Amino acid sequence: MTTVVPTTEEDAALAVVRFTAEIAWADAGPDVAEPQVTRLCMEAQECMVMGRWLDLASLMLTSADLVFSKVSDKDLECTFTVICDLVSKLENPDEELEVAKLISTKVTQQPNEKPAMRLKILFNLYNLLEGPDSRFFVYMQALNLALNGKVTDHIIPSFKKIDSFLKEWNIGVKDQRNLFLTIASVLKENKSSGKDSIKFLTMYLATFSSEDSYTLNEAKEEAVHAVIEFVKAPDMFQCDLLDMPAVGQLEKDAKYALVYQLLKIFLTQQLDAYLEFQAANSTLMKSYGLVHEDCIAKMRLMSLVDLGSNESGQIPYALIKDTLQIKDDEVELWVVKAITAKLMDCKMDQMNQVVIVSCCTERIFGQHQWQSLRSKLATWRGNVASLISTIQANKVVEEGSQATQMMAIR
């Protein structure tokens, strides 16, 4: 079997055509194969002379399936390196996009056959592209390949750069929704942290506004999914779902109103409200795969956070016991759990049987929380200004005293 060894750009492309043609006609015998290989090579030369790079790419990809199944990984990677390099010859963004579509579509046709190698080829193609439209298309192809080929580990590290990608691609809302949903699916398939999956699901839901009721309806199922995943997540105690129009539509929905009510309980109420809801809707809870014991544990922590948000900054042990519905000797255990989960910064005064709270996490951060933060900042600014004025006044008095002493010495 011939190995492709690039020399000049033209020779490399021609070598790939010859290489793939020989593979395609290998079983036909030399009498049949040689004329066909010669014909294809002549077509390739004509395409190169005329600058018909899309036709050349199509010619080079004709036997791509055979290349994946019959050659070594080294030859496979070398072959597609040459094919992908065709995009560097294109100055027109539309032509670049067409060639990128042709190559990436061919590469992703059999996602279960050498999926990691196929993904590597797409990454190589992505890095050779200049146009944002081409790059976005190839990235989406890579996401779907990783998902269908079950090689999600290879693409998850790129999610850290999504913000910079979005600025570079400058894609519309529809493409953003497709991107966020696909990433959420990749993370779910990978069994990554539920928090990461919900993050992108939330980004998807945030693209919908209350002004467009038609498109809002298409987000309904994903809104339900986001709520259930938030309730299930053992390490997630804060979210912005409640104020989103895509989630808010569930409140008056005949089928999903109870799902919205459950979210509201987890974000704004305490354990007793959850227990009452669960008693009346245990079948619904089970249908969504929610485990009652897990929900109780999460609601106890969220109820404790709710107690910590009161203005006094102190929580009596007795109140914690009653609110969390636990025994006397479990109070400090649950306070420690809240501290460990970074939900509260507090100290336990065992002598006086109170928890002294320095700060705690807000379950939701809406308009009320912003107003509270603004008020605290204004108070802090006033205190700092007062302190500076006091220091300056003392400095003036001190300087005056020193001047008086100097005059007395003279």
Summary of the structure (lengths in Angstrom):
residues: 410
radius of gyration: 32.2
end to end distance: 106.3
largest distance: 121.0
contacts: 1225
relative contact order: 0.04
helix: 74%
strand: 4%
